[in-house]
Amino acid sequence: MSELLLGAGEVARRLGVSPATIQRWVDGGVLSSVRTDGGHRRVPVSEVRRVLSAERPDPAKGPLQKWVRALFEADAASLSALMLAARRRSGSWSFVAEDIAAALAEVGVLWELGTCKIFEEHAASEALRRAAASCSGQIALKSKAPSALLLTVAGDRHTLGLSLSELIIAEAGWRPRWLGDGPPAEELGALIEWRKPDLLVVAASRVIPRNTVWDYQAALERAMRRKSLRLVLAGDGPWTESKAVMRVYSFHDLSNVLEQWKAPPRRSAAR
């Protein structure tokens, strides 16, 4: 069996840095990489394990300190205030999302090392979901803004990435329609007919079997062609390369794609 290869977004989350840092490390030879048939760079999982096993900086002394601490405090209101302040400083929700994703990766590493209890991780995740929903609700949209339906592959309950994506989608002028765990593939047509979205953003995590993801993607593409929808595939799942859809590997990718499509702008940014 060939070694598992990871995209920049997943490597960044596991190592607690930004995707841009991963790109610099690959370019500088710090991380070895390979290219897929589609021309994308991927990092072998053994490289990630090598870096994780090396001496790692203490997150409490680095730039992730505030996010890791806020996640462990599991207070949705405080986390929401921190997120809004970071958005004002950075000027874009994609930067905030990348930082939070890196902090979540650090929480995952701490759990793997046994210094974080599972209930702490669950509480942090729930606080983040509530905080992201609160921040998204403060973004004013035009009454006729195009809608974006957010869901995962059926059976995939890893929805934190979608929670953060919702902020970027709303910021770009789209009205997010949250679904979460997606329906069976055979019900996608009925779902689209019911919600009538202009855009589908579908995530899959690496825990979902390859054939399941492929079958779901085929059903999504059929629905997309019938209804003339735009389709974005996100997450770390084994999506197949396709010219018919847009594959994104990071929150910055998603922001850039939406900017290229130039959805109608929102009336005002989150305050």
Stockholm file with secondary structure:
# STOCKHOLM 1.0

chainA/1-271         MSELLLGAGEVARRLGVSPATIQRWVDGGVLSSVRTDGGHRRVPVSEVRRVLSAERPDPAKGPLQKWVRALFEADAASLSALMLAARRRSGSWSFVAEDIAAALAEVGVLWELGTCKIFEEHAASEALRRAAASCSGQIALKSKAPSALLLTVAGDRHTLGLSLSELIIAEAGWRPRWLGDGPPAEELGALIEWRKPDLLVVAASRVIPRNTVWDYQAALERAMRRKSLRLVLAGDGPWTESKAVMRVYSFHDLSNVLEQWKAPPRRSAAR
#=GR chainA/1-271 SS CCCCEECHHHHHHHHTSCHHHHHHHHHTTSSCCEECTTSCEEEEHHHHHHHHHSCCCCGGGSTTHHHHHHHHHTCHHHHHHHHHHHHHHHSCHHHHHHHHHHHHHHHHHHHHTTSSCHHHHHHHHHHHHHHHHHHHTTSBCCTTCCEEEEEESTTCCCCHHHHHHHHHHHHTTCEEEEEEECCCGGGHHHHHHHHCCSEEEEECCTTSCHHHHHHHHHHHHHHHHHHTCEEEEESSSCCCCCTTSEECCSHHHHHHHHHHHTCCCCSBCCC
#=GC SS_cons         CCCCEECHHHHHHHHTSCHHHHHHHHHTTSSCCEECTTSCEEEEHHHHHHHHHSCCCCGGGSTTHHHHHHHHHTCHHHHHHHHHHHHHHHSCHHHHHHHHHHHHHHHHHHHHTTSSCHHHHHHHHHHHHHHHHHHHTTSBCCTTCCEEEEEESTTCCCCHHHHHHHHHHHHTTCEEEEEEECCCGGGHHHHHHHHCCSEEEEECCTTSCHHHHHHHHHHHHHHHHHHTCEEEEESSSCCCCCTTSEECCSHHHHHHHHHHHTCCCCSBCCC
//
